[in-house]
């Protein structure tokens, strides 16, 4: 998998200046999507800026990057990444179905939430914004990866004339 960061969520008490700074950096106009939330979006990156009355400048416990999302190009790539994380002792702790799709969440060593956006759909009975059983999502991811693996035909099964 060649992961790329495609969404960053920032929590800040400097909402207006953060909107202006990130809008300038990305060359895009911020749009307000809620009472205290703005989004700056380009083709390759989405920055969500959330206002907080208690977030203080230069205090990483209450301000700064609070989550990252990377996208997996295929179910096989997502499952390979999941297996690598499990191998180093990093276990998923939640799954969500939101406007961005199905995401499986992990925590990095600093405690930052990092999600893998999966190339699978949520079950029909899951509403957007709803928490999903992460183990169920891993099972669905495994099934999706298995169904997309190419089938190999052994040389013994191919007739001598190649037909």
Beta strands, then each sheet from edge to edge (+ up, - down):
strand 1: 5-12
strand 2: 31-34
strand 3: 37-41
strand 4: 46-51
strand 5: 64-71
strand 6: 94-98
strand 7: 101-107
strand 8: 113-117
strand 9: 130-132
sheet 1: 2+ 3- 4+ 1+ 5- 8- 7+ 6- 9+
end
